Amino acid sequence: MAFGNIGKMIAGQAIEATKQNVMDSLRPAEAAKPAEKTQPDRPAAPPAADSIGGVILGQIQAMQRPMKDDQELIVHFTAGNETLRVTEIFVPSLHVLVLAGVDAEQNVTRVVIPAEAATLVCRIMKVAPDAKPVRVNILSPRPKPDAQG
């Protein structure tokens, strides 16, 4: 097996692990356990169509993770004439993304968008020698404890 194929295989496994971690953090604990018990020896199913939010987040994290100290991930979202540099993504559910950042006039801006409609442009860029790189912060809600105890 060539080194290039090994690298692709390892990268693919890393992306799948990242997607799974994001999906697990958004899924209630009870929903994850039955699936694990019923099919422990089956390979993981491909992401469902409704998990596009998890796929998007996994791709952003996969791009950001290997970056060096002199690099940053620039994420842009454009709607109409407005362009937003995304610095934070809040994921209230896998169907909805809340993009936060600054617009062209440096105003703090938030966009609430269905995950299926999100088109993000991601670019790894070098930062100025005296500047600190900005990282895209991804926030997911913590599962609420069950009140029925």
C-alpha positions as CSV (number, residue, x, y, z in Angstrom):
1,M,0.0,0.0,0.0
2,A,1.4,3.4,-1.0
3,F,2.1,6.1,1.6
4,G,-0.5,8.4,0.0
5,N,-3.2,5.7,0.4
6,I,-2.3,5.3,4.0
7,G,-2.5,9.0,4.6
8,K,-5.9,9.2,2.9
9,M,-7.2,6.3,5.0
10,I,-6.0,7.9,8.3
11,A,-7.4,11.3,7.3
12,G,-10.8,9.6,6.5
13,Q,-10.8,7.8,9.8
14,A,-10.0,11.1,11.6
15,I,-12.9,12.9,9.9
16,E,-15.3,10.1,10.7
17,A,-14.2,10.1,14.3
18,T,-14.7,13.9,14.5
19,K,-18.2,13.7,12.9
20,Q,-19.1,10.9,15.3
21,N,-18.0,13.0,18.3
22,V,-20.0,16.0,17.2
23,M,-23.1,13.8,16.5
24,D,-22.7,12.1,19.9
25,S,-22.5,15.5,21.7
26,L,-25.7,16.7,20.1
27,R,-27.6,13.4,20.5
28,P,-29.4,12.7,23.9
29,A,-27.6,10.0,25.9
30,E,-30.7,7.7,25.8
31,A,-30.9,7.8,22.0
32,A,-27.2,6.8,21.6
33,K,-27.3,3.8,23.9
34,P,-30.0,1.7,22.2
35,A,-28.4,2.0,18.8
36,E,-25.1,0.8,20.3
37,K,-26.7,-2.2,22.0
38,T,-28.7,-3.4,19.0
39,Q,-26.0,-3.3,16.4
40,P,-22.6,-3.6,18.2
41,D,-20.8,-5.7,15.5
42,R,-22.2,-3.8,12.5
43,P,-20.1,-1.0,10.9
44,A,-21.4,2.5,11.4
45,A,-24.1,3.7,9.0
46,P,-23.3,6.6,6.8
47,P,-24.6,10.0,8.1
48,A,-28.3,10.4,7.6
49,A,-29.6,13.2,5.4
50,D,-30.8,15.1,8.5
51,S,-27.2,15.2,10.0
52,I,-25.8,17.7,7.5
53,G,-25.1,20.1,10.4
54,G,-22.8,17.5,11.9
55,V,-21.1,17.0,8.6
56,I,-20.5,20.7,8.2
57,L,-19.1,21.0,11.7
58,G,-16.9,17.9,11.2
59,Q,-15.4,19.4,8.1
60,I,-14.6,22.7,9.8
61,Q,-13.0,21.0,12.8
62,A,-11.0,18.7,10.5
63,M,-9.6,21.7,8.6
64,Q,-8.9,23.6,11.8
65,R,-7.3,20.9,13.9
66,P,-4.0,20.4,12.0
67,M,-3.3,24.1,11.6
68,K,0.0,25.6,12.7
69,D,0.4,28.6,15.1
70,D,0.9,31.0,12.1
71,Q,-2.4,29.9,10.4
72,E,-6.1,30.5,10.9
73,L,-9.2,29.2,9.3
74,I,-11.2,32.0,7.6
75,V,-14.9,31.0,7.4
76,H,-17.2,33.3,5.4
77,F,-21.0,33.3,5.0
78,T,-22.6,35.4,2.3
79,A,-26.3,36.3,2.1
80,G,-27.3,38.9,-0.5
81,N,-24.9,41.8,-0.2
82,E,-23.8,40.9,3.4
83,T,-20.7,38.9,4.1
84,L,-20.0,37.6,7.6
85,R,-16.7,36.4,8.9
86,V,-17.8,33.6,11.1
87,T,-15.9,33.3,14.4
88,E,-18.4,31.1,16.3
89,I,-21.0,28.5,15.3
90,F,-23.7,27.6,17.8
91,V,-25.6,24.4,17.1
92,P,-29.0,24.3,18.9
93,S,-29.8,21.2,16.8
94,L,-28.4,19.4,13.8
95,H,-31.0,21.2,11.7
96,V,-30.2,24.7,12.7
97,L,-26.9,26.6,12.8
98,V,-26.4,30.0,14.4
99,L,-23.4,31.8,12.8
100,A,-21.8,34.6,14.8
101,G,-19.1,37.0,13.6
102,V,-18.4,40.4,12.2
103,D,-19.6,42.0,9.0
104,A,-17.7,44.3,6.6
105,E,-18.2,47.3,9.0
106,Q,-17.0,45.2,12.0
107,N,-20.5,45.0,13.5
108,V,-21.2,41.9,15.5
109,T,-23.7,39.9,13.5
110,R,-25.6,36.6,14.0
111,V,-27.3,34.5,11.3
112,V,-29.8,31.8,12.2
113,I,-30.0,29.4,9.2
114,P,-31.2,25.9,8.4
115,A,-28.2,23.6,8.2
116,E,-29.2,22.5,4.6
117,A,-29.1,26.1,3.4
118,A,-25.6,26.9,4.9
119,T,-23.0,27.6,2.3
120,L,-19.7,28.4,4.0
121,V,-16.4,29.3,2.3
122,C,-13.5,28.1,4.4
123,R,-9.9,29.1,3.7
124,I,-6.7,28.5,5.6
125,M,-4.5,31.6,5.7
126,K,-1.3,32.8,7.2
127,V,-1.6,35.4,9.9
128,A,0.7,38.4,10.3
129,P,3.8,37.7,12.3
130,D,2.7,39.8,15.3
131,A,-1.0,38.7,15.2
132,K,-2.7,35.9,17.1
133,P,-4.6,33.4,14.9
134,V,-8.4,33.4,15.4
135,R,-10.0,29.9,15.8
136,V,-13.6,29.2,14.9
137,N,-15.4,28.3,18.1
138,I,-18.1,25.5,17.8
139,L,-20.6,25.4,20.6
140,S,-23.2,22.7,21.1
141,P,-25.8,22.6,23.8
142,R,-25.3,20.4,26.8
143,P,-27.9,17.7,27.2
144,K,-30.5,18.7,29.8
145,P,-30.8,16.2,32.7
146,D,-34.0,14.2,32.7
147,A,-36.5,15.8,35.1
148,Q,-38.4,12.5,35.5
149,G,-35.6,10.9,37.6
